[in-house]
Amino acid sequence: MSKNDDHAFWTAARKHLIRYGGSFDPAIIERAQGSYVYDADDRAILDFTSGQMSALVGHSHPRIVDTVQRQMAKVAHLFSGMLSRPVVELAERLAALAPGLDRVMLLSTGAESNEAAIRMAKLVTGRHEIVAFSKSWHGMTGAASSATYSAGRKGYGPAMVGSLTIPAPNAFRPRFRHADGSLDWKTELDDAFNLIDSQSTGSLAAFIAEPILSSGGMLELPLGYLTALKEKCRERGMLLILDEAQTGIGRTGTMFAFQRDGVTPDILTLSKTIGAGLPLAAIMTTAEIEDTAHDKGYLFYTTHVSDPLPAAVGLAVLDVVAEEALVERAVRLGNRLSDGLRQLQQRFDCIGDVRGRGLMLGVEIVNPGAAGAADHELGSRIAAEAFRRGLSMNIVKLPGMGGVFRIAPPLTISEDDIDLGLGIIAQSLEAVSVSGVAKTGIAAE
Ligand SMILES: Cc1ncc(COP(=O)(O)O)c(C=O)c1O
């Protein structure tokens, strides 16, 4: 019998855990190393989502383990008004990576960093309306969840007053098209801001955006979009907040995703990848905005702000990213992975689209028999099959879209493991293709 079928474990889990969303994978995870997690039978499962999109340098990287042990023994947590060397050093290092964003505050989670950013934008502008994309995810706390439109809005009462949204551009399913059928995002953006202007009470404070909407189905903002969005914000006296929880620290092939576009946001939030799996987040802004906020009495005083342990981890993450040239690696291995996925798209009708950048890719699963209509159920079957075969892939299911696999392995993943993962995806597609999704061979119809 598999040790994963531990009756007492699952009974206790059912009895005592609050279910916070989705279902639990059918395995008990005992440990993790590099690009793999290991279940109770010590079966290696290739982790194509870096934990919760966070284990940027792989699980249990020796440098991170060593840093945690050393810093824990020195000082982990302090009175929030005390400073330590790792905090100031990390602020300095981050500021050097994002010219113009000289001021940094270190926090714990992504939602928290977005709370801090939105709070700062409101105080600095003296306004309260916050605009976000209709397929966004910025976190589960008050202001962050009010700016989250991809899930979780029903049943919790009113969102923050002044929560506004515009559609996220989707090149695979365009709402506005050029004559050749391609996405006309400029017209879409103009149209969206006309609606914002109609709805606004004259109190637009900020737009908050992910450069690649991850939970929204790996929708990449087209080149030029961020520039145009920043201009829309500037025209209205709003700030642009970029949430690089998942895209930050090299995953898309530049240190920050906004650097591809040459657009610096007014406020940048980082989480997930900067702690590589430990709870570390950051908000960064310009000296001018921070000075204004401070003059107006900006308050974001939390228990774990400026804690030395996570800051030391953040420094170790930046060291590993630099020493192992992981940003360049994200480009190289990302090309290998996307080439492999595109080859699979040639073979399997149910792969509607492959998109994304660097090692942050999306694969949209559609129903080939229904003119490419969304097919969440098929995606879920492929994911379950892959898991049985030793590959963990996250799938998002959104109204109007197919199931979208979010593929973001650690940047330290080997070429062999990329190929292994592609092989398992192919086998899983073959296995479910009995019901007719393969383009080659295996019974269609
Ligand atoms: C883009 C983005 N921002 C913010 C968050 C929230 O981060 P956390 O769950 O650490 O609060 C997430 C989480 O998935 C995210 O993907």
The ligand as an ORCA input file, in Angstrom:
! r2SCAN-3c Opt
* xyz 0 1
  C       0.531     38.685     -8.949
  C       0.217     38.332     -7.530
  N       0.141     39.323     -6.630
  C      -0.134     39.088     -5.350
  C      -0.360     37.801     -4.903
  C      -0.685     37.564     -3.460
  O       0.425     37.108     -2.806
  P       0.269     36.388     -1.388
  O      -0.513     35.144     -1.632
  O       1.696     36.145     -0.984
  O      -0.419     37.326     -0.492
  C      -0.297     36.741     -5.791
  C      -0.530     35.370     -5.328
  O      -0.738     34.448     -6.050
  C      -0.007     37.017     -7.139
  O       0.061     36.035     -8.056
*
